[in-house]
Amino acid sequence: MAASLFTASDLAVNLLSAQSLLAAFGVLGVGVVMFAETGLLVGFFLPGDSLLFTAGLLCTGSGQDGLKLSLPALLIAAATGALLGAQTGYLIGRKAGGALLGRGTSPRLASGAHRAEELLERYGHAKAIVLARFVPVVRTVLNPMAGALGVPVRTFTVWQVTGGLVWSLGLTLAGYALGSSIPNVDRYLLPVVAVIVLVSLTPLAVELYRSRRRGAPGEEEVRG
């Protein structure tokens, strides 16, 4: 009998591991994950930031397993998945309304929905849509939330494309740049990815700090 084409180890893919996803599905997997994480509520747990960064790094051939991805194909897949996913999530929100998010039983999803609504109220549509790209879970739920809350299609599309390109291409190119400049950087992949994720949160942290500084006098008047 002919040997099976796939072993058990081939089929065991860890959806929470960027390296496992890339080894199993390559560039196509990046596009699918970007679409699912930004367009479907069930994709909120997927490793978007670390996947983009790791995929960029592997375009340099730095992986210990010899896996090397095509940078042009990766950039296209990442951007396409991120942009189509966000637009799909928005359209789902417009059709289903707030009831879609209300059915969620995951505490993380409920918390993300609350934070997404706060972003939209505090910063306005444009800034919130861009900032949400850099916050795990929030980037998943803000898109249907924007649709449910009636954010204009043109406004949403312009700013989700802007934020989506900065996020997807920026993290991918950051991984590629680091892999090109530091030999064997994949040995330190976990701490490097952790730093990249923290850096990606910087725009939101800066906006929160500025918002609190602007709101401080008003808060004092209320307290007084």
N, C-alpha and C positions, 0 to 999 in steps of 0.2 A: 504494500500500500504506500502511495506517495506520502512523503512527509507533509505535515500541515504547513501552510504558508505563514501562519501566524501562531506564535507561541503565547502562553499566558502572559508572559512579561511584556509582549508587544501590545496586548490589549489593555493592560493595566495602566491607565493614564490618570495621573493625579491632577485634577482640575484646579487645585490650589497652587500648583507648582508651575512657574513660568518655564523652567527648563524641561519639565515633563511634557508640557503642551507643545513646546517648540520641537522637541525631539520626535513627537508623534505626528504633528500636523504641519510643521514648518510655517511658511509665510501665510498659507491659507488659514491656518489656525488663528493667526493674529487678527486677520480680518473678521473672522467669525466671532472671536471673543470680544473684539471692539464693538461689534454690532450688538451682541447679546448684553454686554455690560452697560451700554448706553441706551439701548432701545427696549430691552425686555426686563421687567421687574425681577424675573427669576435669575437674572445674571448679576445681581448686586454683589455676590460673593467672589466674583472672578478677579484675578490679579492684574488689573489693567496697567497700573504704573510699572510694576516690576516686569510685566511681560514686554512692554514697549522697550524699556531700557535694556533688558537682557537680549531681546531680539536684535537691537542695534549693535550691542557688543558682539554678538555672534556673526554679524556681517564681516567682522575682521578676521574670522577664523580662529578666535582666541579660545573657543571651547575645548575642554579636555577630550571630548568625544569626537572631535574633528568636524562637528556640524558647522557649516558655513552657509549663511543666507545671503540672498541678493539684496543689496541696499535699495536700489530703485524699486524692485518689486515689493519690498517690505514697506517702504514709504507710501506707495500707492495703496496697498492692502490696509495699512493702519489708518490712513486718512479716510479712505472710502468706508471702512467699517464704522469708524467713529462718527462720521457725518451722517451716513444713512441710518445708523442706529438711533442717534439723537432725534432725527426728523421722524422716524417711525414711532419712537416713544411719545413725541409731541402729538402726533396724529391719533395714537391710541388714547391719550388723555383727553383730546377733544371729543372723541366718540364716546368714551366710557364715563367721562366726568370724574368727580371726586370719589365716586363709589368704588372705582378700581383700586385706589390707594387705601380706601377704608376697609377692604377685604383682607389686607395683609395681616398675617398673624406673627410675622417675624419682628421681634423688638428692634433689631437693627434697621429693618426697613421702615418701621414706624418712626424711629428716631431720625432717620435720614429724610423722611417726608417732612417732618417738623422743621428740621434745619433748612431744607430747601424752601419751604414757605417763608421762613424768617429771612432768608437771603433775598427773595423776591420783594418782600415788603420793605426791608431795610435799605437795599442798594438800588432798587429799580430793576427793570427787566434786563437791560443790556449788561450791566456790570455783574448781576447775579448769574446770568447764563454763562458768562466767561469764567467767573470765579468757581462755579460749581464743577467745572471740568477737572479741577485739581483736588477735589475732595471725594475720596472713595465713598460709595453708597449714595452720597448726595448727587453725584453726576448721573446716577441711575434714575433716581426718583424725580429730579427737577424737571426733566423733559416731559413726562406725562403730567406733572403738576402744572407746568406752564400751559399745557394744552387745556387742562381742566379749569384753570383760572382765567382762560380767555386771553392770554398774551397774543397780540396780533401775529399772524403768520410771518409777515415780512420781517418784523422785529426779531422774532425768534430765529428765523432762518439766517439772517445776517450775522447775529451774534453767536449762534451755535457753530456756524462755520468758522468764524474768527477764533473762538475759543478752542474748537475742535482741532484746527490746524496747528495752533500754537502748542497745544497739549500733546497731540499724537506725534507730530513731526519733531517737536522740541525734545521730548524724552527719548525718542528713537535716535536722533542725531547726537544727543548727549552720550548715550551708550556707545555709539559708533566712535565718537571722538575719544572717549576714555579707553576703549579697547584698542584704538590705533596708537595711542600715546604711551600706554603702560603695558609692558609684556606680562603675560600670565595673570592679568587682572581678574580673570574668572575664579581664581583661587579665593578671592576676597569678595565674591559676588554678593553674599547676603548682607554684610555690613555696608557695601557700596550702594546696594538697592535701598537699604534703610535710609541712608543719607539722601539719596535722590528723592525718595518719597517725602522726606521732611522738607527738602528744598522746594518741591512742587507745591507744598502747602504755604510757602512764604507769601504769595500774593494775597491769600485769604487772611493770614495773620496780620499783614500790614493794613489791610482794609479794616479789620476788626479794631486794631489799635487806633487808627485814625478816627473811626466812628466813635469810639469811646472818648477820645480826646475832644471831638466836636460836641459830643453830647454831655460832657462833664458839667459845664456851666448850667445847662438846663436842668440837669439832675439835682444840682445843688439848690436851685430855685424851688424845685418841687419839694425837696426835703425841708427847705426853710419855710 
